[in-house]
């Protein structure tokens, strides 16, 4: 039984070469990881903005037309 006598076999010294990802594949994988990270950050930022909007709306409900705090939340002063 003889070993194959091709160029690849000679370059590796008879060892089986380990497949390694190309630079393009590594770049693509890096971009995919970055997309996943940024989408998670975007979702977190959107949730924070929504909470802020809700909080601001609640604050507005306790203010009178001139921006003063109302004695009771949501009620306007009479007279």
C-alpha positions in Angstrom: 0.0 0.0 0.0 1.6 3.3 -1.1 0.8 6.8 0.0 -0.6 9.3 -2.5 2.2 11.3 -4.1 0.5 14.6 -4.7 1.7 18.1 -4.0 -0.6 18.6 -0.9 0.7 15.3 0.6 4.3 16.4 0.2 3.6 19.9 1.6 2.1 18.5 4.8 4.8 15.9 5.3 2.2 13.1 5.1 0.0 14.7 7.8 -3.7 15.4 7.1 -4.1 19.2 7.0 -6.6 20.7 9.4 -9.2 22.9 7.7 -9.1 26.4 8.9 -11.6 29.1 8.1 -10.5 31.6 5.5 -10.1 35.3 6.3 -13.3 36.1 4.5 -15.2 33.4 6.6 -13.7 34.9 9.8 -14.7 38.4 8.8 -18.2 37.2 8.0 -18.5 35.4 11.4 -17.3 38.6 13.1 -20.0 40.6 11.3 -22.7 38.2 12.3 -21.6 38.4 16.0 -21.6 42.2 15.8 -25.1 42.2 14.3 -26.4 40.0 17.1 -24.7 42.3 19.7 -26.0 45.5 18.2 -29.6 44.1 17.8 -29.6 43.3 21.5 -28.3 46.7 22.3 -30.9 48.3 20.0 -33.7 46.3 21.7 -32.5 47.4 25.1 -32.3 51.0 24.1 -35.8 50.9 22.6 -37.1 49.4 25.9 -35.4 52.1 27.9 -36.9 54.8 25.6 -40.4 53.4 26.0 -40.0 53.3 29.8 -38.8 56.9 29.7 -41.8 57.9 27.5 -44.2 56.2 29.9 -42.6 57.9 32.9 -42.7 61.3 31.1 -46.4 60.8 30.3 -47.1 60.0 34.0 -45.2 63.1 35.0 -47.2 65.2 32.6 -50.5 64.0 34.1 -49.5 65.5 37.5 -48.7 68.9 36.2 -51.0 71.8 35.7 -51.1 74.0 32.6 -48.4 76.3 33.9 -46.1 73.4 34.8 -46.9 73.5 38.6 -47.5 70.3 40.5 -51.2 69.6 41.0 -52.3 68.9 44.6 -53.6 65.5 43.5 -52.3 63.6 40.6 -54.4 64.1 37.5 -56.7 66.8 38.9 -56.6 70.4 37.9 -57.1 73.2 40.4 -60.4 74.9 40.4 -60.8 78.6 40.2 
